[in-house]
Amino acid sequence: MTSWGEFATAAPEIAADGRRLLEAGGHGSALLATVRGDAPPRIHPISVAIVDGRLYAFIIVGAAKHADLVEDGRYAMHTHQDPDAPSELMLRGRAHRVDDPGERGRVARGWTFEADEGYTLFAFDIEQAILGVRDSADEWPPRYTSWRTPTTAQPTSSPST
């Protein structure tokens, strides 16, 4: 699996624009899609942060998304869009629970809410990233650039319109 830092080294332009989009609201936020077994996917708004080269989220214990991540781990994440310039970042990969108290403490120190014991810290490894850039709402289609983990980790771009 690939951490945010490894992804940023391999695809710095996508990662820089992606981080800007994740943090566009003044703090990290995104929509998280999770799956579990044969159940349909679920979509959840979450707070995220990139700390020490890792993408993290605190997820409330007992929530459906928590159970999905613990039992399955697969996720898709999408940034919120600005209606005036609706660029987007989409990530796919696997999340895993972080049990190390030192790591949890480092991440929790700068978090936007008090992440007490009612929350589990998850780190999100990245298998694929797709950046869609639109300078205005009238621009269509977006200019897509994608990246995958090391087996095909070369950025590709779609033709400009």
Secondary structure in CASP SS format (residue, H / E / C, confidence):
PFRMAT SS
TARGET T0000
AUTHOR 0000-0000-0000
METHOD secondary structure of the structure
MODEL  1
M C 1.00
T E 1.00
S C 1.00
W H 1.00
G H 1.00
E H 1.00
F H 1.00
A H 1.00
T H 1.00
A H 1.00
A C 1.00
P H 1.00
E H 1.00
I H 1.00
A H 1.00
A H 1.00
D H 1.00
G H 1.00
R H 1.00
R H 1.00
L H 1.00
L H 1.00
E C 1.00
A C 1.00
G C 1.00
G C 1.00
H C 1.00
G C 1.00
S E 1.00
A E 1.00
L E 1.00
L E 1.00
A E 1.00
T E 1.00
V C 1.00
R C 1.00
G C 1.00
D C 1.00
A C 1.00
P C 1.00
P C 1.00
R E 1.00
I E 1.00
H E 1.00
P E 1.00
I E 1.00
S E 1.00
V C 1.00
A E 1.00
I E 1.00
V E 1.00
D C 1.00
G C 1.00
R E 1.00
L E 1.00
Y E 1.00
A E 1.00
F E 1.00
I E 1.00
I E 1.00
V C 1.00
G C 1.00
A C 1.00
A H 1.00
K H 1.00
H H 1.00
A H 1.00
D H 1.00
L H 1.00
V H 1.00
E H 1.00
D C 1.00
G C 1.00
R E 1.00
Y E 1.00
A E 1.00
M E 1.00
H E 1.00
T C 1.00
H C 1.00
Q C 1.00
D E 1.00
P C 1.00
D C 1.00
A E 1.00
P C 1.00
S C 1.00
E E 1.00
L E 1.00
M E 1.00
L E 1.00
R E 1.00
G E 1.00
R E 1.00
A E 1.00
H E 1.00
R E 1.00
V C 1.00
D C 1.00
D C 1.00
P H 1.00
G H 1.00
E H 1.00
R H 1.00
G H 1.00
R H 1.00
V H 1.00
A H 1.00
R H 1.00
G C 1.00
W C 1.00
T C 1.00
F C 1.00
E C 1.00
A C 1.00
D C 1.00
E C 1.00
G C 1.00
Y E 1.00
T E 1.00
L E 1.00
F E 1.00
A E 1.00
F E 1.00
D E 1.00
I E 1.00
E E 1.00
Q E 1.00
A E 1.00
I E 1.00
L E 1.00
G E 1.00
V E 1.00
R C 1.00
D C 1.00
S C 1.00
A C 1.00
D C 1.00
E C 1.00
W C 1.00
P C 1.00
P C 1.00
R E 1.00
Y E 1.00
T E 1.00
S E 1.00
W E 1.00
R E 1.00
T C 1.00
P H 1.00
T H 1.00
T H 1.00
A C 1.00
Q C 1.00
P C 1.00
T E 1.00
S E 1.00
S C 1.00
P C 1.00
S C 1.00
T C 1.00
END
